[in-house]
């Protein structure tokens, strides 16, 4: 679920980039899914974060994570790359 302020809409650039990434992932699996995720996300950061939270037995991270889009370059093309921004980590 994407939550956004009431003065924005799904047509905004960041939301559109997110939905484009989601659309690109549909129907993919295995190496193709991994390659597509690496194009649109900081996958190393995400997997490291998930592993760290799992080790700490933190039960409050899956629904307390935001994705922040920033302009990046992947395979020579400028595009939004999503990074995680965790908050409210009070369930340790």
N, CA, C and O atoms as a GROMACS GRO file, in nm:
protein
  368
    1UNK      N    1   0.083  -0.117   0.000
    1UNK     CA    2   0.000   0.000   0.000
    1UNK      C    3   0.087   0.124   0.000
    1UNK      O    4   0.183   0.134   0.078
    2UNK      N    5   0.056   0.217  -0.085
    2UNK     CA    6   0.126   0.346  -0.085
    2UNK      C    7   0.036   0.446  -0.015
    2UNK      O    8  -0.083   0.458  -0.045
    3UNK      N    9   0.094   0.518   0.078
    3UNK     CA   10   0.023   0.626   0.145
    3UNK      C   11   0.091   0.756   0.106
    3UNK      O   12   0.213   0.765   0.113
    4UNK      N   13   0.014   0.855   0.068
    4UNK     CA   14   0.072   0.982   0.030
    4UNK      C   15  -0.018   1.094   0.080
    4UNK      O   16  -0.138   1.075   0.100
    5UNK      N   17   0.040   1.211   0.101
    5UNK     CA   18  -0.037   1.324   0.154
    5UNK      C   19  -0.157   1.355   0.065
    5UNK      O   20  -0.154   1.328  -0.055
    6UNK      N   21  -0.262   1.412   0.124
    6UNK     CA   22  -0.384   1.440   0.047
    6UNK      C   23  -0.366   1.539  -0.066
    6UNK      O   24  -0.448   1.542  -0.158
    7UNK      N   25  -0.260   1.619  -0.064
    7UNK     CA   26  -0.241   1.717  -0.171
    7UNK      C   27  -0.160   1.661  -0.288
    7UNK      O   28  -0.119   1.735  -0.376
    8UNK      N   29  -0.136   1.530  -0.287
    8UNK     CA   30  -0.066   1.466  -0.398
    8UNK      C   31  -0.156   1.362  -0.460
    8UNK      O   32  -0.264   1.332  -0.408
    9UNK      N   33  -0.112   1.307  -0.569
    9UNK     CA   34  -0.193   1.206  -0.638
    9UNK      C   35  -0.101   1.100  -0.697
    9UNK      O   36   0.020   1.120  -0.706
   10UNK      N   37  -0.158   0.986  -0.737
   10UNK     CA   38  -0.075   0.879  -0.795
   10UNK      C   39   0.000   0.923  -0.921
   10UNK      O   40   0.094   0.856  -0.964
   11UNK      N   41  -0.041   1.034  -0.981
   11UNK     CA   42   0.026   1.081  -1.102
   11UNK      C   43   0.157   1.153  -1.073
   11UNK      O   44   0.234   1.179  -1.165
   12UNK      N   45   0.183   1.185  -0.949
   12UNK     CA   46   0.309   1.253  -0.915
   12UNK      C   47   0.427   1.166  -0.957
   12UNK      O   48   0.416   1.044  -0.961
   13UNK      N   49   0.537   1.230  -0.987
   13UNK     CA   50   0.653   1.160  -1.044
   13UNK      C   51   0.703   1.045  -0.957
   13UNK      O   52   0.729   0.936  -1.008
   14UNK      N   53   0.717   1.067  -0.828
   14UNK     CA   54   0.771   0.960  -0.742
   14UNK      C   55   0.676   0.841  -0.737
   14UNK      O   56   0.720   0.727  -0.742
   15UNK      N   57   0.549   0.867  -0.727
   15UNK     CA   58   0.451   0.759  -0.722
   15UNK      C   59   0.450   0.685  -0.855
   15UNK      O   60   0.443   0.562  -0.859
   16UNK      N   61   0.457   0.760  -0.963
   16UNK     CA   62   0.460   0.697  -1.096
   16UNK      C   63   0.581   0.607  -1.112
   16UNK      O   64   0.571   0.498  -1.169
   17UNK      N   65   0.696   0.653  -1.063
   17UNK     CA   66   0.817   0.572  -1.072
   17UNK      C   67   0.802   0.443  -0.993
   17UNK      O   68   0.846   0.336  -1.036
   18UNK      N   69   0.740   0.453  -0.875
   18UNK     CA   70   0.718   0.334  -0.793
   18UNK      C   71   0.629   0.234  -0.867
   18UNK      O   72   0.662   0.116  -0.875
   19UNK      N   73   0.518   0.282  -0.919
   19UNK     CA   74   0.427   0.192  -0.989
   19UNK      C   75   0.491   0.134  -1.116
   19UNK      O   76   0.460   0.021  -1.155
   20UNK      N   77   0.578   0.209  -1.179
   20UNK     CA   78   0.652   0.157  -1.294
   20UNK      C   79   0.740   0.040  -1.252
   20UNK      O   80   0.746  -0.062  -1.321
   21UNK      N   81   0.808   0.055  -1.138
   21UNK     CA   82   0.890  -0.054  -1.087
   21UNK      C   83   0.804  -0.176  -1.055
   21UNK      O   84   0.839  -0.289  -1.092
   22UNK      N   85   0.693  -0.155  -0.987
   22UNK     CA   86   0.603  -0.265  -0.953
   22UNK      C   87   0.555  -0.336  -1.080
   22UNK      O   88   0.552  -0.458  -1.086
   23UNK      N   89   0.519  -0.260  -1.180
   23UNK     CA   90   0.474  -0.317  -1.307
   23UNK      C   91   0.584  -0.398  -1.374
   23UNK      O   92   0.558  -0.504  -1.431
   24UNK      N   93   0.708  -0.348  -1.368
   24UNK     CA   94   0.821  -0.419  -1.429
   24UNK      C   95   0.847  -0.553  -1.362
   24UNK      O   96   0.903  -0.644  -1.424
   25UNK      N   97   0.808  -0.568  -1.236
   25UNK     CA   98   0.834  -0.690  -1.160
   25UNK      C   99   0.729  -0.798  -1.181
   25UNK      O  100   0.753  -0.916  -1.153
   26UNK      N  101   0.613  -0.759  -1.231
   26UNK     CA  102   0.503  -0.854  -1.247
   26UNK      C  103   0.543  -0.970  -1.337
   26UNK      O  104   0.596  -0.951  -1.446
   27UNK      N  105   0.517  -1.090  -1.288
   27UNK     CA  106   0.540  -1.210  -1.365
   27UNK      C  107   0.685  -1.257  -1.367
   27UNK      O  108   0.715  -1.360  -1.427
   28UNK      N  109   0.775  -1.186  -1.302
   28UNK     CA  110   0.915  -1.225  -1.301
   28UNK      C  111   0.946  -1.315  -1.182
   28UNK      O  112   0.879  -1.307  -1.079
   29UNK      N  113   1.046  -1.398  -1.197
   29UNK     CA  114   1.094  -1.481  -1.086
   29UNK      C  115   1.241  -1.513  -1.110
   29UNK      O  116   1.295  -1.489  -1.218
   30UNK      N  117   1.303  -1.567  -1.007
   30UNK     CA  118   1.443  -1.610  -1.018
   30UNK      C  119   1.536  -1.496  -1.055
   30UNK      O  120   1.521  -1.383  -1.009
   31UNK      N  121   1.635  -1.527  -1.140
   31UNK     CA  122   1.735  -1.427  -1.179
   31UNK      C  123   1.676  -1.304  -1.247
   31UNK      O  124   1.727  -1.193  -1.231
   32UNK      N  125   1.569  -1.323  -1.323
   32UNK     CA  126   1.506  -1.208  -1.390
   32UNK      C  127   1.447  -1.111  -1.288
   32UNK      O  128   1.456  -0.990  -1.305
   33UNK      N  129   1.386  -1.165  -1.183
   33UNK     CA  130   1.331  -1.081  -1.077
   33UNK      C  131   1.443  -1.006  -1.004
   33UNK      O  132   1.433  -0.886  -0.979
   34UNK      N  133   1.550  -1.078  -0.972
   34UNK     CA  134   1.664  -1.015  -0.905
   34UNK      C  135   1.724  -0.902  -0.988
   34UNK      O  136   1.756  -0.796  -0.934
   35UNK      N  137   1.739  -0.925  -1.117
   35UNK     CA  138   1.796  -0.823  -1.206
   35UNK      C  139   1.704  -0.701  -1.213
   35UNK      O  140   1.752  -0.587  -1.212
   36UNK      N  141   1.574  -0.723  -1.221
   36UNK     CA  142   1.480  -0.612  -1.229
   36UNK      C  143   1.478  -0.533  -1.098
   36UNK      O  144   1.470  -0.410  -1.100
   37UNK      N  145   1.485  -0.603  -0.985
   37UNK     CA  146   1.490  -0.534  -0.856
   37UNK      C  147   1.616  -0.449  -0.843
   37UNK      O  148   1.610  -0.337  -0.792
   38UNK      N  149   1.728  -0.500  -0.890
   38UNK     CA  150   1.853  -0.425  -0.882
   38UNK      C  151   1.849  -0.299  -0.967
   38UNK      O  152   1.921  -0.203  -0.939
   39UNK      N  153   1.766  -0.299  -1.069
   39UNK     CA  154   1.754  -0.180  -1.154
   39UNK      C  155   1.679  -0.067  -1.084
   39UNK      O  156   1.705   0.050  -1.110
   40UNK      N  157   1.585  -0.102  -0.997
   40UNK     CA  158   1.501   0.002  -0.939
   40UNK      C  159   1.514   0.021  -0.790
   40UNK      O  160   1.452   0.112  -0.734
   41UNK      N  161   1.593  -0.063  -0.723
   41UNK     CA  162   1.607  -0.052  -0.578
   41UNK      C  163   1.751  -0.066  -0.537
   41UNK      O  164   1.833  -0.125  -0.608
   42UNK      N  165   1.782  -0.011  -0.422
   42UNK     CA  166   1.912  -0.037  -0.360
   42UNK      C  167   1.895  -0.170  -0.287
   42UNK      O  168   1.872  -0.173  -0.166
   43UNK      N  169   1.907  -0.277  -0.362
   43UNK     CA  170   1.877  -0.411  -0.311
   43UNK      C  171   1.971  -0.453  -0.200
   43UNK      O  172   1.928  -0.518  -0.104
   44UNK      N  173   2.098  -0.418  -0.210
   44UNK     CA  174   2.192  -0.451  -0.103
   44UNK      C  175   2.151  -0.385   0.029
   44UNK      O  176   2.156  -0.448   0.134
   45UNK      N  177   2.110  -0.260   0.022
   45UNK     CA  178   2.064  -0.190   0.141
   45UNK      C  179   1.940  -0.257   0.199
   45UNK      O  180   1.932  -0.280   0.320
   46UNK      N  181   1.843  -0.289   0.114
   46UNK     CA  182   1.720  -0.350   0.160
   46UNK      C  183   1.745  -0.486   0.225
   46UNK      O  184   1.695  -0.512   0.334
   47UNK      N  185   1.821  -0.572   0.160
   47UNK     CA  186   1.847  -0.705   0.214
   47UNK      C  187   1.929  -0.699   0.342
   47UNK      O  188   1.906  -0.776   0.435
   48UNK      N  189   2.025  -0.607   0.348
   48UNK     CA  190   2.102  -0.589   0.470
   48UNK      C  191   2.015  -0.542   0.585
   48UNK      O  192   2.029  -0.590   0.698
   49UNK      N  193   1.925  -0.449   0.557
   49UNK     CA  194   1.833  -0.400   0.658
   49UNK      C  195   1.742  -0.511   0.709
   49UNK      O  196   1.723  -0.526   0.830
   50UNK      N  197   1.686  -0.590   0.618
   50UNK     CA  198   1.598  -0.700   0.658
   50UNK      C  199   1.672  -0.804   0.741
   50UNK      O  200   1.619  -0.855   0.839
   51UNK      N  201   1.794  -0.836   0.701
   51UNK     CA  202   1.874  -0.934   0.776
   51UNK      C  203   1.905  -0.880   0.916
   51UNK      O  204   1.893  -0.954   1.015
   52UNK      N  205   1.944  -0.754   0.926
   52UNK     CA  206   1.976  -0.692   1.054
   52UNK      C  207   1.855  -0.693   1.147
   52UNK      O  208   1.868  -0.728   1.265
   53UNK      N  209   1.739  -0.657   1.097
   53UNK     CA  210   1.618  -0.655   1.178
   53UNK      C  211   1.579  -0.796   1.223
   53UNK      O  212   1.529  -0.815   1.334
   54UNK      N  213   1.600  -0.893   1.137
   54UNK     CA  214   1.571  -1.031   1.171
   54UNK      C  215   1.663  -1.080   1.284
   54UNK      O  216   1.617  -1.147   1.377
   55UNK      N  217   1.791  -1.047   1.275
   55UNK     CA  218   1.887  -1.086   1.379
   55UNK      C  219   1.849  -1.025   1.514
   55UNK      O  220   1.862  -1.090   1.618
   56UNK      N  221   1.802  -0.900   1.511
   56UNK     CA  222   1.762  -0.832   1.635
   56UNK      C  223   1.625  -0.876   1.686
   56UNK      O  224   1.583  -0.836   1.794
   57UNK      N  225   1.556  -0.959   1.609
   57UNK     CA  226   1.420  -1.003   1.642
   57UNK      C  227   1.325  -0.884   1.656
   57UNK      O  228   1.238  -0.883   1.743
   58UNK      N  229   1.344  -0.785   1.573
   58UNK     CA  230   1.257  -0.669   1.572
   58UNK      C  231   1.130  -0.704   1.496
   58UNK      O  232   1.136  -0.741   1.379
   59UNK      N  233   1.017  -0.694   1.561
   59UNK     CA  234   0.891  -0.726   1.495
   59UNK      C  235   0.820  -0.607   1.436
   59UNK      O  236   0.705  -0.618   1.394
   60UNK      N  237   0.886  -0.493   1.432
   60UNK     CA  238   0.819  -0.369   1.392
   60UNK      C  239   0.889  -0.303   1.274
   60UNK      O  240   0.904  -0.181   1.270
   61UNK      N  241   0.932  -0.384   1.177
   61UNK     CA  242   1.005  -0.321   1.067
   61UNK      C  243   0.938  -0.338   0.931
   61UNK      O  244   0.957  -0.254   0.843
   62UNK      N  245   0.861  -0.441   0.913
   62UNK     CA  246   0.801  -0.464   0.782
   62UNK      C  247   0.700  -0.355   0.748
   62UNK      O  248   0.695  -0.308   0.635
   63UNK      N  249   0.619  -0.316   0.847
   63UNK     CA  250   0.519  -0.214   0.822
   63UNK      C  251   0.564  -0.074   0.861
   63UNK      O  252   0.485   0.021   0.861
   64UNK      N  253   0.692  -0.060   0.895
   64UNK     CA  254   0.746   0.069   0.937
   64UNK      C  255   0.859   0.113   0.843
   64UNK      O  256   0.957   0.173   0.888
   65UNK      N  257   0.845   0.085   0.717
   65UNK     CA  258   0.951   0.115   0.622
   65UNK      C  259   0.893   0.194   0.505
   65UNK      O  260   0.787   0.161   0.451
   66UNK      N  261   0.963   0.297   0.469
   66UNK     CA  262   0.925   0.377   0.353
   66UNK      C  263   1.032   0.361   0.246
   66UNK      O  264   1.148   0.335   0.277
   67UNK      N  265   0.991   0.376   0.123
   67UNK     CA  266   1.086   0.376   0.013
   67UNK      C  267   1.099   0.518  -0.038
   67UNK      O  268   1.000   0.586  -0.065
   68UNK      N  269   1.223   0.563  -0.050
   68UNK     CA  270   1.252   0.699  -0.094
   68UNK      C  271   1.318   0.691  -0.231
   68UNK      O  272   1.420   0.624  -0.248
   69UNK      N  273   1.260   0.758  -0.327
   69UNK     CA  274   1.316   0.758  -0.462
   69UNK      C  275   1.416   0.869  -0.480
   69UNK      O  276   1.393   0.982  -0.436
   70UNK      N  277   1.526   0.838  -0.542
   70UNK     CA  278   1.629   0.937  -0.573
   70UNK      C  279   1.681   0.909  -0.713
   70UNK      O  280   1.688   0.793  -0.755
   71UNK      N  281   1.716   1.012  -0.782
   71UNK     CA  282   1.768   0.995  -0.918
   71UNK      C  283   1.901   0.920  -0.912
   71UNK      O  284   1.991   0.959  -0.838
   72UNK      N  285   1.912   0.815  -0.989
   72UNK     CA  286   2.034   0.736  -0.994
   72UNK      C  287   2.059   0.691  -1.136
   72UNK      O  288   1.981   0.720  -1.227
   73UNK      N  289   2.167   0.621  -1.155
   73UNK     CA  290   2.201   0.570  -1.288
   73UNK      C  291   2.213   0.418  -1.279
   73UNK      O  292   2.287   0.365  -1.196
   74UNK      N  293   2.140   0.350  -1.363
   74UNK     CA  294   2.147   0.205  -1.371
   74UNK      C  295   2.166   0.168  -1.517
   74UNK      O  296   2.087   0.209  -1.603
   75UNK      N  297   2.268   0.092  -1.545
   75UNK     CA  298   2.304   0.051  -1.681
   75UNK      C  299   2.307   0.171  -1.776
   75UNK      O  300   2.256   0.164  -1.888
   76UNK      N  301   2.366   0.278  -1.729
   76UNK     CA  302   2.384   0.396  -1.813
   76UNK      C  303   2.261   0.482  -1.833
   76UNK      O  304   2.265   0.579  -1.908
   77UNK      N  305   2.150   0.447  -1.767
   77UNK     CA  306   2.028   0.525  -1.781
   77UNK      C  307   1.992   0.592  -1.650
   77UNK      O  308   1.996   0.529  -1.544
   78UNK      N  309   1.956   0.720  -1.657
   78UNK     CA  310   1.909   0.790  -1.538
   78UNK      C  311   1.768   0.742  -1.506
   78UNK      O  312   1.682   0.737  -1.594
   79UNK      N  313   1.746   0.708  -1.381
   79UNK     CA  314   1.613   0.665  -1.338
   79UNK      C  315   1.604   0.677  -1.188
   79UNK      O  316   1.705   0.690  -1.119
   80UNK      N  317   1.482   0.672  -1.136
   80UNK     CA  318   1.464   0.673  -0.992
   80UNK      C  319   1.509   0.539  -0.936
   80UNK      O  320   1.475   0.434  -0.990
   81UNK      N  321   1.585   0.545  -0.829
   81UNK     CA  322   1.628   0.426  -0.757
   81UNK      C  323   1.573   0.441  -0.616
   81UNK      O  324   1.590   0.544  -0.552
   82UNK      N  325   1.506   0.338  -0.568
   82UNK     CA  326   1.442   0.344  -0.438
   82UNK      C  327   1.532   0.288  -0.329
   82UNK      O  328   1.590   0.180  -0.342
   83UNK      N  329   1.542   0.366  -0.221
   83UNK     CA  330   1.618   0.330  -0.102
   83UNK      C  331   1.518   0.318   0.012
   83UNK      O  332   1.408   0.372   0.004
   84UNK      N  333   1.556   0.249   0.118
   84UNK     CA  334   1.465   0.240   0.231
   84UNK      C  335   1.490   0.352   0.329
   84UNK      O  336   1.600   0.404   0.340
   85UNK      N  337   1.386   0.388   0.398
   85UNK     CA  338   1.392   0.486   0.506
   85UNK      C  339   1.305   0.430   0.618
   85UNK      O  340   1.183   0.441   0.614
   86UNK      N  341   1.370   0.370   0.716
   86UNK     CA  342   1.296   0.311   0.826
   86UNK      C  343   1.267   0.417   0.932
   86UNK      O  344   1.339   0.516   0.944
   87UNK      N  345   1.163   0.395   1.007
   87UNK     CA  346   1.131   0.488   1.114
   87UNK      C  347   1.053   0.412   1.220
   87UNK      O  348   1.006   0.300   1.197
   88UNK      N  349   1.040   0.474   1.337
   88UNK     CA  350   0.959   0.419   1.446
   88UNK      C  351   1.001   0.278   1.484
   88UNK      O  352   0.918   0.188   1.494
   89UNK      N  353   1.131   0.259   1.504
   89UNK     CA  354   1.184   0.128   1.538
   89UNK      C  355   1.178   0.103   1.688
   89UNK      O  356   1.282   0.088   1.754
   90UNK      N  357   1.057   0.100   1.743
   90UNK     CA  358   1.042   0.092   1.887
   90UNK      C  359   1.004  -0.046   1.939
   90UNK      O  360   0.965  -0.059   2.055
   91UNK      N  361   1.013  -0.148   1.858
   91UNK     CA  362   0.969  -0.282   1.899
   91UNK      C  363   1.085  -0.378   1.915
   91UNK      O  364   1.071  -0.496   1.886
   92UNK      N  365   1.200  -0.329   1.961
   92UNK     CA  366   1.316  -0.417   1.982
   92UNK      C  367   1.308  -0.484   2.117
   92UNK      O  368   1.397  -0.561   2.152
   0.00000   0.00000   0.00000
